[in-house]
Amino acid sequence: MTTTMKRITAAVLATTLVVALSGCSNWSKRDRNTAIGAGAGAIGGSVLTHGSALGTLGGAAVGGVIGHQVN
């Protein structure tokens, strides 16, 4: 996959995440932080591991845990 395709994929994923989270306005602050952390972690894990599925899932898990702990 070329660098341009990876950037486009990351942008589409981020946009999808923002749109999906906008429909979750009745969530508690902790739930929103968890989802945002998981999304950001997935993007970060994917970028750092050059698109590895394991890196993406690991990043989502770590990001979700961190997001859950943030007040």
Biopython code that builds the backbone (N, CA, C, O; Angstrom):
import numpy as np
from Bio.PDB.StructureBuilder import StructureBuilder

atoms = [
    (1, "MET", "N", (0.854, -1.166, 0.000)),
    (1, "MET", "CA", (0.000, 0.000, 0.000)),
    (1, "MET", "C", (0.906, 1.237, 0.000)),
    (1, "MET", "O", (1.872, 1.305, 0.760)),
    (2, "THR", "N", (0.596, 2.182, -0.830)),
    (2, "THR", "CA", (1.421, 3.376, -0.924)),
    (2, "THR", "C", (1.149, 4.318, 0.245)),
    (2, "THR", "O", (0.146, 4.194, 0.948)),
    (3, "THR", "N", (2.057, 5.248, 0.429)),
    (3, "THR", "CA", (1.922, 6.216, 1.517)),
    (3, "THR", "C", (0.654, 7.052, 1.355)),
    (3, "THR", "O", (-0.025, 7.352, 2.336)),
    (4, "THR", "N", (0.341, 7.422, 0.126)),
    (4, "THR", "CA", (-0.855, 8.220, -0.125)),
    (4, "THR", "C", (-2.114, 7.443, 0.256)),
    (4, "THR", "O", (-3.031, 8.006, 0.854)),
    (5, "MET", "N", (-2.164, 6.163, -0.081)),
    (5, "MET", "CA", (-3.322, 5.341, 0.274)),
    (5, "MET", "C", (-3.464, 5.211, 1.781)),
    (5, "MET", "O", (-4.579, 5.233, 2.302)),
    (6, "LYS", "N", (-2.351, 5.076, 2.484)),
    (6, "LYS", "CA", (-2.398, 4.973, 3.942)),
    (6, "LYS", "C", (-2.936, 6.251, 4.556)),
    (6, "LYS", "O", (-3.714, 6.204, 5.509)),
    (7, "ARG", "N", (-2.531, 7.383, 4.024)),
    (7, "ARG", "CA", (-3.022, 8.660, 4.543)),
    (7, "ARG", "C", (-4.511, 8.832, 4.269)),
    (7, "ARG", "O", (-5.254, 9.316, 5.122)),
    (8, "ILE", "N", (-4.936, 8.438, 3.089)),
    (8, "ILE", "CA", (-6.354, 8.527, 2.759)),
    (8, "ILE", "C", (-7.158, 7.602, 3.671)),
    (8, "ILE", "O", (-8.220, 7.983, 4.163)),
    (9, "THR", "N", (-6.655, 6.394, 3.894)),
    (9, "THR", "CA", (-7.330, 5.443, 4.771)),
    (9, "THR", "C", (-7.444, 5.991, 6.188)),
    (9, "THR", "O", (-8.496, 5.876, 6.816)),
    (10, "ALA", "N", (-6.371, 6.583, 6.692)),
    (10, "ALA", "CA", (-6.392, 7.157, 8.035)),
    (10, "ALA", "C", (-7.389, 8.310, 8.120)),
    (10, "ALA", "O", (-8.101, 8.441, 9.116)),
    (11, "ALA", "N", (-7.443, 9.140, 7.087)),
    (11, "ALA", "CA", (-8.381, 10.263, 7.084)),
    (11, "ALA", "C", (-9.827, 9.781, 7.047)),
    (11, "ALA", "O", (-10.683, 10.331, 7.739)),
    (12, "VAL", "N", (-10.098, 8.768, 6.250)),
    (12, "VAL", "CA", (-11.451, 8.215, 6.174)),
    (12, "VAL", "C", (-11.833, 7.591, 7.509)),
    (12, "VAL", "O", (-12.963, 7.757, 7.970)),
    (13, "LEU", "N", (-10.902, 6.877, 8.132)),
    (13, "LEU", "CA", (-11.171, 6.267, 9.429)),
    (13, "LEU", "C", (-11.464, 7.332, 10.483)),
    (13, "LEU", "O", (-12.400, 7.186, 11.268)),
    (14, "ALA", "N", (-10.678, 8.392, 10.505)),
    (14, "ALA", "CA", (-10.891, 9.470, 11.470)),
    (14, "ALA", "C", (-12.239, 10.155, 11.240)),
    (14, "ALA", "O", (-12.955, 10.452, 12.196)),
    (15, "THR", "N", (-12.581, 10.402, 9.993)),
    (15, "THR", "CA", (-13.859, 11.033, 9.673)),
    (15, "THR", "C", (-15.028, 10.129, 10.082)),
    (15, "THR", "O", (-16.020, 10.601, 10.639)),
    (16, "THR", "N", (-14.906, 8.854, 9.808)),
    (16, "THR", "CA", (-15.944, 7.900, 10.201)),
    (16, "THR", "C", (-16.115, 7.880, 11.711)),
    (16, "THR", "O", (-17.237, 7.817, 12.215)),
    (17, "LEU", "N", (-15.007, 7.933, 12.428)),
    (17, "LEU", "CA", (-15.059, 7.942, 13.880)),
    (17, "LEU", "C", (-15.790, 9.179, 14.393)),
    (17, "LEU", "O", (-16.626, 9.075, 15.290)),
    (18, "VAL", "N", (-15.487, 10.330, 13.839)),
    (18, "VAL", "CA", (-16.134, 11.573, 14.271)),
    (18, "VAL", "C", (-17.630, 11.522, 13.998)),
    (18, "VAL", "O", (-18.430, 11.910, 14.850)),
    (19, "VAL", "N", (-18.012, 11.049, 12.827)),
    (19, "VAL", "CA", (-19.430, 10.968, 12.484)),
    (19, "VAL", "C", (-20.153, 9.968, 13.388)),
    (19, "VAL", "O", (-21.265, 10.226, 13.849)),
    (20, "ALA", "N", (-19.514, 8.833, 13.635)),
    (20, "ALA", "CA", (-20.136, 7.820, 14.489)),
    (20, "ALA", "C", (-20.303, 8.321, 15.920)),
    (20, "ALA", "O", (-21.328, 8.069, 16.554)),
    (21, "LEU", "N", (-19.309, 9.021, 16.423)),
    (21, "LEU", "CA", (-19.389, 9.512, 17.796)),
    (21, "LEU", "C", (-20.369, 10.661, 17.962)),
    (21, "LEU", "O", (-20.861, 10.897, 19.066)),
    (22, "SER", "N", (-20.659, 11.373, 16.896)),
    (22, "SER", "CA", (-21.617, 12.470, 17.009)),
    (22, "SER", "C", (-23.029, 11.947, 17.303)),
    (22, "SER", "O", (-23.869, 12.685, 17.818)),
    (23, "GLY", "N", (-23.285, 10.694, 16.981)),
    (23, "GLY", "CA", (-24.593, 10.097, 17.262)),
    (23, "GLY", "C", (-24.705, 9.539, 18.674)),
    (23, "GLY", "O", (-25.733, 8.970, 19.040)),
    (24, "CYS", "N", (-23.660, 9.700, 19.458)),
    (24, "CYS", "CA", (-23.631, 9.121, 20.806)),
    (24, "CYS", "C", (-23.693, 10.202, 21.873)),
    (24, "CYS", "O", (-22.964, 10.146, 22.864)),
    (25, "SER", "N", (-24.555, 11.178, 21.674)),
    (25, "SER", "CA", (-24.609, 12.315, 22.591)),
    (25, "SER", "C", (-25.170, 11.955, 23.963)),
    (25, "SER", "O", (-24.967, 12.701, 24.921)),
    (26, "ASN", "N", (-25.867, 10.837, 24.075)),
    (26, "ASN", "CA", (-26.428, 10.471, 25.372)),
    (26, "ASN", "C", (-25.474, 9.611, 26.203)),
    (26, "ASN", "O", (-25.841, 9.155, 27.286)),
    (27, "TRP", "N", (-24.271, 9.390, 25.716)),
    (27, "TRP", "CA", (-23.282, 8.622, 26.458)),
    (27, "TRP", "C", (-22.745, 9.443, 27.622)),
    (27, "TRP", "O", (-22.765, 10.673, 27.590)),
    (28, "SER", "N", (-22.272, 8.758, 28.637)),
    (28, "SER", "CA", (-21.616, 9.455, 29.744)),
    (28, "SER", "C", (-20.244, 9.948, 29.277)),
    (28, "SER", "O", (-19.721, 9.506, 28.254)),
    (29, "LYS", "N", (-19.686, 10.862, 30.042)),
    (29, "LYS", "CA", (-18.373, 11.410, 29.684)),
    (29, "LYS", "C", (-17.317, 10.303, 29.645)),
    (29, "LYS", "O", (-16.450, 10.308, 28.770)),
    (30, "ARG", "N", (-17.382, 9.369, 30.572)),
    (30, "ARG", "CA", (-16.411, 8.274, 30.615)),
    (30, "ARG", "C", (-16.554, 7.381, 29.372)),
    (30, "ARG", "O", (-15.549, 6.945, 28.811)),
    (31, "ASP", "N", (-17.778, 7.108, 28.945)),
    (31, "ASP", "CA", (-17.996, 6.291, 27.749)),
    (31, "ASP", "C", (-17.435, 6.981, 26.509)),
    (31, "ASP", "O", (-16.797, 6.346, 25.670)),
    (32, "ARG", "N", (-17.678, 8.279, 26.402)),
    (32, "ARG", "CA", (-17.145, 9.030, 25.261)),
    (32, "ARG", "C", (-15.632, 9.027, 25.270)),
    (32, "ARG", "O", (-15.008, 8.818, 24.229)),
    (33, "ASN", "N", (-15.025, 9.256, 26.438)),
    (33, "ASN", "CA", (-13.566, 9.252, 26.525)),
    (33, "ASN", "C", (-12.989, 7.894, 26.144)),
    (33, "ASN", "O", (-11.942, 7.818, 25.500)),
    (34, "THR", "N", (-13.670, 6.826, 26.540)),
    (34, "THR", "CA", (-13.217, 5.484, 26.186)),
    (34, "THR", "C", (-13.251, 5.272, 24.682)),
    (34, "THR", "O", (-12.294, 4.759, 24.101)),
    (35, "ALA", "N", (-14.349, 5.663, 24.052)),
    (35, "ALA", "CA", (-14.478, 5.498, 22.600)),
    (35, "ALA", "C", (-13.481, 6.362, 21.844)),
    (35, "ALA", "O", (-12.880, 5.910, 20.869)),
    (36, "ILE", "N", (-13.303, 7.587, 22.280)),
    (36, "ILE", "CA", (-12.341, 8.479, 21.620)),
    (36, "ILE", "C", (-10.926, 7.945, 21.794)),
    (36, "ILE", "O", (-10.135, 7.955, 20.850)),
    (37, "GLY", "N", (-10.606, 7.481, 22.993)),
    (37, "GLY", "CA", (-9.280, 6.906, 23.232)),
    (37, "GLY", "C", (-9.031, 5.680, 22.382)),
    (37, "GLY", "O", (-7.933, 5.499, 21.856)),
    (38, "ALA", "N", (-10.044, 4.833, 22.243)),
    (38, "ALA", "CA", (-9.901, 3.633, 21.411)),
    (38, "ALA", "C", (-9.695, 4.008, 19.944)),
    (38, "ALA", "O", (-8.868, 3.410, 19.255)),
    (39, "GLY", "N", (-10.437, 4.982, 19.480)),
    (39, "GLY", "CA", (-10.272, 5.420, 18.092)),
    (39, "GLY", "C", (-8.911, 6.025, 17.828)),
    (39, "GLY", "O", (-8.259, 5.706, 16.834)),
    (40, "ALA", "N", (-8.487, 6.895, 18.720)),
    (40, "ALA", "CA", (-7.172, 7.521, 18.565)),
    (40, "ALA", "C", (-6.062, 6.482, 18.697)),
    (40, "ALA", "O", (-5.070, 6.532, 17.970)),
    (41, "GLY", "N", (-6.229, 5.545, 19.622)),
    (41, "GLY", "CA", (-5.239, 4.493, 19.780)),
    (41, "GLY", "C", (-5.153, 3.589, 18.560)),
    (41, "GLY", "O", (-4.065, 3.167, 18.169)),
    (42, "ALA", "N", (-6.296, 3.293, 17.960)),
    (42, "ALA", "CA", (-6.302, 2.467, 16.745)),
    (42, "ALA", "C", (-5.572, 3.159, 15.606)),
    (42, "ALA", "O", (-4.794, 2.534, 14.884)),
    (43, "ILE", "N", (-5.824, 4.443, 15.451)),
    (43, "ILE", "CA", (-5.130, 5.196, 14.399)),
    (43, "ILE", "C", (-3.636, 5.243, 14.685)),
    (43, "ILE", "O", (-2.819, 5.012, 13.793)),
    (44, "GLY", "N", (-3.283, 5.543, 15.933)),
    (44, "GLY", "CA", (-1.870, 5.599, 16.298)),
    (44, "GLY", "C", (-1.180, 4.255, 16.144)),
    (44, "GLY", "O", (-0.061, 4.185, 15.634)),
    (45, "GLY", "N", (-1.842, 3.185, 16.583)),
    (45, "GLY", "CA", (-1.263, 1.855, 16.447)),
    (45, "GLY", "C", (-1.080, 1.456, 14.998)),
    (45, "GLY", "O", (-0.083, 0.827, 14.642)),
    (46, "SER", "N", (-2.031, 1.816, 14.168)),
    (46, "SER", "CA", (-1.927, 1.509, 12.747)),
    (46, "SER", "C", (-0.777, 2.267, 12.089)),
    (46, "SER", "O", (-0.030, 1.710, 11.284)),
    (47, "VAL", "N", (-0.649, 3.528, 12.437)),
    (47, "VAL", "CA", (0.418, 4.339, 11.855)),
    (47, "VAL", "C", (1.791, 3.840, 12.319)),
    (47, "VAL", "O", (2.718, 3.719, 11.519)),
    (48, "LEU", "N", (1.908, 3.553, 13.611)),
    (48, "LEU", "CA", (3.208, 3.140, 14.152)),
    (48, "LEU", "C", (3.647, 1.765, 13.675)),
    (48, "LEU", "O", (4.845, 1.497, 13.588)),
    (49, "THR", "N", (2.697, 0.889, 13.364)),
    (49, "THR", "CA", (3.050, -0.462, 12.929)),
    (49, "THR", "C", (2.861, -0.643, 11.426)),
    (49, "THR", "O", (2.850, -1.772, 10.935)),
    (50, "HIS", "N", (2.716, 0.445, 10.702)),
    (50, "HIS", "CA", (2.590, 0.433, 9.241)),
    (50, "HIS", "C", (1.402, -0.405, 8.770)),
    (50, "HIS", "O", (1.510, -1.160, 7.804)),
    (51, "GLY", "N", (0.280, -0.266, 9.452)),
    (51, "GLY", "CA", (-0.956, -0.906, 9.024)),
    (51, "GLY", "C", (-1.182, -2.315, 9.542)),
    (51, "GLY", "O", (-2.095, -2.999, 9.081)),
    (52, "SER", "N", (-0.381, -2.755, 10.477)),
    (52, "SER", "CA", (-0.556, -4.093, 11.040)),
    (52, "SER", "C", (-1.878, -4.182, 11.801)),
    (52, "SER", "O", (-2.219, -3.289, 12.576)),
    (53, "ALA", "N", (-2.613, -5.264, 11.574)),
    (53, "ALA", "CA", (-3.887, -5.450, 12.271)),
    (53, "ALA", "C", (-3.664, -5.590, 13.770)),
    (53, "ALA", "O", (-4.430, -5.046, 14.567)),
    (54, "LEU", "N", (-2.627, -6.311, 14.156)),
    (54, "LEU", "CA", (-2.329, -6.494, 15.574)),
    (54, "LEU", "C", (-1.968, -5.159, 16.228)),
    (54, "LEU", "O", (-2.385, -4.893, 17.356)),
    (55, "GLY", "N", (-1.210, -4.329, 15.543)),
    (55, "GLY", "CA", (-0.858, -3.008, 16.065)),
    (55, "GLY", "C", (-2.079, -2.115, 16.199)),
    (55, "GLY", "O", (-2.189, -1.352, 17.159)),
    (56, "THR", "N", (-2.994, -2.204, 15.245)),
    (56, "THR", "CA", (-4.220, -1.413, 15.292)),
    (56, "THR", "C", (-5.089, -1.835, 16.468)),
    (56, "THR", "O", (-5.596, -0.989, 17.205)),
    (57, "LEU", "N", (-5.263, -3.143, 16.644)),
    (57, "LEU", "CA", (-6.070, -3.637, 17.761)),
    (57, "LEU", "C", (-5.416, -3.337, 19.108)),
    (57, "LEU", "O", (-6.096, -2.981, 20.071)),
    (58, "GLY", "N", (-4.102, -3.483, 19.168)),
    (58, "GLY", "CA", (-3.385, -3.170, 20.407)),
    (58, "GLY", "C", (-3.501, -1.699, 20.755)),
    (58, "GLY", "O", (-3.709, -1.345, 21.916)),
    (59, "GLY", "N", (-3.366, -0.846, 19.759)),
    (59, "GLY", "CA", (-3.506, 0.589, 19.978)),
    (59, "GLY", "C", (-4.903, 0.952, 20.438)),
    (59, "GLY", "O", (-5.071, 1.812, 21.304)),
    (60, "ALA", "N", (-5.913, 0.300, 19.862)),
    (60, "ALA", "CA", (-7.295, 0.554, 20.273)),
    (60, "ALA", "C", (-7.519, 0.132, 21.719)),
    (60, "ALA", "O", (-8.196, 0.824, 22.479)),
    (61, "ALA", "N", (-6.949, -0.999, 22.089)),
    (61, "ALA", "CA", (-7.115, -1.482, 23.468)),
    (61, "ALA", "C", (-6.444, -0.543, 24.465)),
    (61, "ALA", "O", (-7.040, -0.166, 25.474)),
    (62, "VAL", "N", (-5.216, -0.175, 24.178)),
    (62, "VAL", "CA", (-4.484, 0.723, 25.083)),
    (62, "VAL", "C", (-5.160, 2.092, 25.134)),
    (62, "VAL", "O", (-5.323, 2.661, 26.214)),
    (63, "GLY", "N", (-5.550, 2.618, 23.988)),
    (63, "GLY", "CA", (-6.229, 3.904, 23.935)),
    (63, "GLY", "C", (-7.552, 3.889, 24.682)),
    (63, "GLY", "O", (-7.902, 4.860, 25.354)),
    (64, "GLY", "N", (-8.283, 2.793, 24.567)),
    (64, "GLY", "CA", (-9.548, 2.669, 25.283)),
    (64, "GLY", "C", (-9.364, 2.655, 26.780)),
    (64, "GLY", "O", (-10.136, 3.271, 27.515)),
    (65, "VAL", "N", (-8.342, 1.953, 27.235)),
    (65, "VAL", "CA", (-8.060, 1.917, 28.682)),
    (65, "VAL", "C", (-7.659, 3.297, 29.178)),
    (65, "VAL", "O", (-8.131, 3.749, 30.221)),
    (66, "ILE", "N", (-6.797, 3.961, 28.437)),
    (66, "ILE", "CA", (-6.363, 5.314, 28.849)),
    (66, "ILE", "C", (-7.550, 6.276, 28.829)),
    (66, "ILE", "O", (-7.730, 7.062, 29.760)),
    (67, "GLY", "N", (-8.361, 6.216, 27.771)),
    (67, "GLY", "CA", (-9.537, 7.076, 27.688)),
    (67, "GLY", "C", (-10.520, 6.830, 28.823)),
    (67, "GLY", "O", (-11.163, 7.760, 29.309)),
    (68, "HIS", "N", (-10.631, 5.588, 29.238)),
    (68, "HIS", "CA", (-11.541, 5.244, 30.334)),
    (68, "HIS", "C", (-11.074, 5.837, 31.660)),
    (68, "HIS", "O", (-11.892, 6.173, 32.516)),
    (69, "GLN", "N", (-9.769, 5.964, 31.827)),
    (69, "GLN", "CA", (-9.211, 6.454, 33.086)),
    (69, "GLN", "C", (-9.157, 7.984, 33.169)),
    (69, "GLN", "O", (-9.002, 8.537, 34.257)),
    (70, "VAL", "N", (-9.284, 8.668, 32.026)),
    (70, "VAL", "CA", (-9.207, 10.126, 32.024)),
    (70, "VAL", "C", (-10.494, 10.700, 32.587)),
    (70, "VAL", "O", (-11.582, 10.243, 32.237)),
    (71, "ASN", "N", (-10.383, 11.683, 33.445)),
    (71, "ASN", "CA", (-11.572, 12.338, 34.023)),
    (71, "ASN", "C", (-12.030, 13.457, 33.154)),
    (71, "ASN", "O", (-13.014, 14.124, 33.475)),
]
sb = StructureBuilder()
sb.init_structure("model")
sb.init_model(0)
sb.init_chain("A")
sb.init_seg("    ")
for serial, (resi, resn, name, xyz) in enumerate(atoms, 1):
    if name == "N":
        sb.init_residue(resn, " ", resi, " ")
    sb.init_atom(name, np.array(xyz, "f"), 0.0, 1.0, " ", f" {name:<3s}", serial, name[0])
structure = sb.get_structure()
